[in-house]
Amino acid sequence: MKLLDRIELHLRETHISATRFGRRAVGDPRFVLDLRMGRRPRRRTLERVETYLNSHHQSN
């Protein structure tokens, strides 16, 4: 599953906004909006998102 697809699923499951996710995961409220527009994040940013998604998934 692509990163954006995983994020979109997370947003639906947690009922949080794209801006809130971006702020919490990587400190950038435009992150998801930019991904939707074709942004390609750096490896470090990808690692931060993966860490966020994994830690949230384990806490459920």
DSSP file (Angstrom, degrees, kcal/mol; ACC not computed):
  #  RESIDUE AA STRUCTURE BP1 BP2  ACC     N-H-->O    O-->H-N    N-H-->O    O-->H-N    TCO  KAPPA ALPHA  PHI   PSI    X-CA   Y-CA   Z-CA
    1    1 A M              0   0    0      0, 0.0     5,-0.0     0, 0.0     2,-0.0   0.000 360.0 360.0 360.0 135.9    0.0    0.0    0.0
    2    2 A K     >  -     0   0    0      1,-0.1     4,-2.4     4,-0.0     5,-0.2  -0.292 360.0-112.9 -69.1 155.6    1.3    3.4   -0.9
    3    3 A L  H  > S+     0   0    0      1,-0.2     4,-2.6     2,-0.2     5,-0.2   0.925 116.9  50.1 -56.3 -48.5    2.1    5.9    1.8
    4    4 A L  H  > S+     0   0    0      1,-0.2     4,-2.8     2,-0.2    -1,-0.2   0.890 109.4  52.1 -61.5 -38.3   -0.7    8.3    0.9
    5    5 A D  H  > S+     0   0    0      2,-0.2     4,-2.2     1,-0.2    -1,-0.2   0.910 110.0  49.0 -62.6 -41.4   -3.1    5.4    0.9
    6    6 A R  H  X S+     0   0    0     -4,-2.4     4,-2.3     2,-0.2    -2,-0.2   0.905 112.4  48.2 -63.9 -40.9   -2.0    4.4    4.4
    7    7 A I  H  X S+     0   0    0     -4,-2.6     4,-2.7     2,-0.2    -2,-0.2   0.932 110.3  50.8 -65.4 -45.3   -2.4    8.0    5.6
    8    8 A E  H  X S+     0   0    0     -4,-2.8     4,-2.1     1,-0.2    -2,-0.2   0.903 111.1  49.1 -59.9 -41.3   -5.8    8.4    4.1
    9    9 A L  H  X S+     0   0    0     -4,-2.2     4,-2.7     2,-0.2    -1,-0.2   0.924 110.6  50.4 -62.0 -45.0   -6.9    5.1    5.8
   10   10 A H  H  X S+     0   0    0     -4,-2.3     4,-2.5     1,-0.2     5,-0.3   0.907 108.8  52.4 -59.5 -42.8   -5.5    6.4    9.1
   11   11 A L  H  X>S+     0   0    0     -4,-2.7     4,-1.5     1,-0.2     5,-0.8   0.912 111.7  46.0 -61.6 -42.5   -7.4    9.7    8.7
   12   12 A R  H  <5S+     0   0    0     -4,-2.1    -2,-0.2     1,-0.2    -1,-0.2   0.916 115.1  46.7 -66.0 -42.8  -10.7    7.8    8.1
   13   13 A E  H  <5S+     0   0    0     -4,-2.7    -2,-0.2     1,-0.2    -1,-0.2   0.856 121.8  34.8 -70.0 -34.4  -10.1    5.4   11.0
   14   14 A T  H  <5S-     0   0    0     -4,-2.5    -1,-0.2    -5,-0.2    -2,-0.2   0.571  96.8-134.2 -98.2 -10.4   -9.1    8.1   13.5
   15   15 A H  T  <5 +     0   0    0     -4,-1.5     2,-0.3    -5,-0.3    -3,-0.2   0.847  56.8 138.4  58.9  36.6  -11.4   10.9   12.2
   16   16 A I      < -     0   0    0     -5,-0.8    -1,-0.2    -6,-0.2    -2,-0.1  -0.799  55.0-106.2-107.7 157.3   -8.6   13.5   12.4
   17   17 A S     >  -     0   0    0     -2,-0.3     4,-2.3     1,-0.1     5,-0.2  -0.336  24.0-115.6 -78.1 161.0   -8.0   16.1    9.7
   18   18 A A  H  > S+     0   0    0      1,-0.2     4,-2.4     2,-0.2    14,-0.4   0.877 116.8  52.3 -61.7 -38.6   -5.2   16.0    7.2
   19   19 A T  H  > S+     0   0    0      2,-0.2     4,-2.3     1,-0.2    -1,-0.2   0.903 108.7  49.2 -67.5 -39.7   -3.7   19.1    8.7
   20   20 A R  H  > S+     0   0    0      2,-0.2     4,-2.6     1,-0.2     5,-0.2   0.921 111.0  50.6 -65.1 -42.3   -3.7   17.7   12.3
   21   21 A F  H  X S+     0   0    0     -4,-2.3     4,-3.3     1,-0.2     5,-0.4   0.951 111.1  48.4 -58.5 -49.7   -2.1   14.5   11.0
   22   22 A G  H  X>S+     0   0    0     -4,-2.4     4,-2.2     7,-0.3     6,-1.9   0.899 112.4  48.6 -58.6 -42.0    0.7   16.5    9.3
   23   23 A R  H  X5S+     0   0    0     -4,-2.3     4,-0.8     4,-0.3    -1,-0.2   0.921 117.2  41.3 -65.1 -44.0    1.3   18.6   12.3
   24   24 A R  H  <5S+     0   0    0     -4,-2.6    -2,-0.2    -5,-0.2    -1,-0.2   0.909 120.8  40.6 -71.4 -42.1    1.5   15.6   14.7
   25   25 A A  H  <5S-     0   0    0     -4,-3.3    -3,-0.2    -5,-0.2    -2,-0.2   0.913 140.0  -2.2 -77.1 -44.0    3.5   13.3   12.4
   26   26 A V  H  <5S-     0   0    0     -4,-2.2    -3,-0.2    -5,-0.4    -2,-0.2   0.347  92.8-107.0-135.1   5.0    6.1   15.6   10.9
   27   27 A G  S  <<S+     0   0    0     -4,-0.8    -4,-0.3    -5,-0.8    -3,-0.1   0.738  87.2 110.3  74.8  21.6    5.3   19.1   12.2
   28   28 A D    >   -     0   0    0     -6,-1.9     3,-1.9    -7,-0.1     4,-0.3  -0.904  50.1-166.0-133.5 103.9    3.9   20.3    8.8
   29   29 A P  T 3  S+     0   0    0      0, 0.0     4,-0.3     0, 0.0    -7,-0.3   0.721  92.1  52.8 -64.0 -19.3    0.2   21.0    8.6
   30   30 A R  T 3> S+     0   0    0      1,-0.2     4,-3.0    -8,-0.1     5,-0.3   0.425  79.4 103.3 -92.1   0.9    0.4   21.0    4.8
   31   31 A F  H <> S+     0   0    0     -3,-1.9     4,-2.3     1,-0.2    -1,-0.2   0.907  84.1  38.5 -53.5 -54.0    2.1   17.7    4.5
   32   32 A V  H  > S+     0   0    0    -14,-0.4     4,-2.5    -4,-0.3    -1,-0.2   0.904 116.0  52.9 -67.4 -40.8   -0.9   15.5    3.5
   33   33 A L  H  > S+     0   0    0     -4,-0.3     4,-1.0     1,-0.2    -1,-0.2   0.917 111.0  47.5 -60.1 -42.1   -2.2   18.3    1.2
   34   34 A D  H  <>S+     0   0    0     -4,-3.0     5,-2.8     2,-0.2     3,-0.4   0.882 108.9  54.0 -66.9 -38.3    1.1   18.5   -0.5
   35   35 A L  H ><5S+     0   0    0     -4,-2.3     3,-1.8    -5,-0.3    -2,-0.2   0.919 105.6  53.8 -59.9 -42.3    1.3   14.7   -0.9
   36   36 A R  H 3<5S+     0   0    0     -4,-2.5    -1,-0.2     1,-0.3    -2,-0.2   0.785 107.1  52.3 -62.4 -26.4   -2.1   14.8   -2.6
   37   37 A M  T 3<5S-     0   0    0     -4,-1.0    -1,-0.3    -3,-0.4    -2,-0.2   0.376 133.2 -88.2 -91.5   3.3   -0.6   17.4   -5.0
   38   38 A G  T < 5 +     0   0    0     -3,-1.8    -3,-0.2     1,-0.2    -2,-0.1   0.495  68.1 161.5 107.9   3.9    2.3   15.1   -5.8
   39   39 A R      < -     0   0    0     -5,-2.8    -1,-0.2    -6,-0.1     0, 0.0  -0.292  27.8-150.7 -57.8 140.0    4.9   16.0   -3.2
   40   40 A R        -     0   0    0      0, 0.0    -1,-0.1     0, 0.0    -5,-0.0  -0.930  17.6-144.1-115.1 105.8    7.7   13.4   -2.8
   41   41 A P        -     0   0    0      0, 0.0     2,-0.0     0, 0.0   -10,-0.0  -0.248  17.7-105.0 -72.1 156.5    8.9   13.5    0.8
   42   42 A R     >  -     0   0    0      1,-0.1     4,-2.4     4,-0.0     5,-0.2  -0.283  34.9-103.9 -72.0 163.3   12.5   12.9    1.8
   43   43 A R  H  > S+     0   0    0      1,-0.2     4,-2.4     2,-0.2     5,-0.2   0.898 120.7  52.9 -58.4 -43.8   13.6    9.7    3.4
   44   44 A R  H  > S+     0   0    0      1,-0.2     4,-2.0     2,-0.2    -1,-0.2   0.891 109.4  49.5 -61.2 -39.6   13.8   11.2    6.9
   45   45 A T  H  > S+     0   0    0      2,-0.2     4,-2.3     1,-0.2    -1,-0.2   0.911 109.3  52.0 -65.7 -42.1   10.3   12.5    6.6
   46   46 A L  H  X S+     0   0    0     -4,-2.4     4,-2.7     1,-0.2    -2,-0.2   0.905 108.2  52.1 -58.9 -41.7    9.1    9.1    5.4
   47   47 A E  H  X S+     0   0    0     -4,-2.4     4,-2.5     1,-0.2    -1,-0.2   0.897 108.5  50.4 -62.5 -40.4   10.7    7.5    8.5
   48   48 A R  H  X S+     0   0    0     -4,-2.0     4,-2.3     2,-0.2    -1,-0.2   0.904 111.6  47.6 -65.0 -40.9    8.9   10.0   10.8
   49   49 A V  H  X S+     0   0    0     -4,-2.3     4,-3.0     2,-0.2     5,-0.2   0.928 111.9  49.8 -65.8 -44.5    5.6    9.2    9.2
   50   50 A E  H  X S+     0   0    0     -4,-2.7     4,-2.8     1,-0.2     5,-0.2   0.917 110.8  50.2 -59.9 -43.5    6.2    5.5    9.4
   51   51 A T  H  X S+     0   0    0     -4,-2.5     4,-2.5     2,-0.2     5,-0.2   0.922 112.1  47.6 -60.5 -45.0    7.1    5.9   13.1
   52   52 A Y  H  X S+     0   0    0     -4,-2.3     4,-2.3     2,-0.2     5,-0.2   0.950 114.1  45.8 -61.3 -50.2    4.0    7.9   13.8
   53   53 A L  H  X S+     0   0    0     -4,-3.0     4,-2.4     1,-0.2    -2,-0.2   0.907 114.9  47.8 -62.1 -42.6    1.7    5.4   12.0
   54   54 A N  H  X S+     0   0    0     -4,-2.8     4,-2.0    -5,-0.2    -1,-0.2   0.902 112.6  47.6 -66.4 -41.2    3.3    2.4   13.7
   55   55 A S  H  X S+     0   0    0     -4,-2.5     4,-1.1    -5,-0.2    -1,-0.2   0.879 114.2  47.2 -70.2 -35.6    3.2    3.8   17.1
   56   56 A H  H  X S+     0   0    0     -4,-2.3     4,-0.7    -5,-0.2    -2,-0.2   0.905 110.6  51.9 -70.8 -39.8   -0.5    4.8   16.7
   57   57 A H  H >< S+     0   0    0     -4,-2.4     3,-0.9     1,-0.2    -2,-0.2   0.896 109.0  50.6 -63.3 -40.1   -1.4    1.5   15.3
   58   58 A Q  H 3< S+     0   0    0     -4,-2.0    -1,-0.2     1,-0.2    -2,-0.2   0.789 104.6  57.9 -69.0 -27.7    0.2   -0.3   18.3
   59   59 A S  H 3<        0   0    0     -4,-1.1    -1,-0.2     1,-0.2    -2,-0.2   0.628 360.0 360.0 -80.8 -11.0   -1.7    1.8   20.8
   60   60 A N    <<        0   0    0     -3,-0.9    -1,-0.2    -4,-0.7    -2,-0.2   0.461 360.0 360.0 -83.0 360.0   -5.1    0.8   19.4
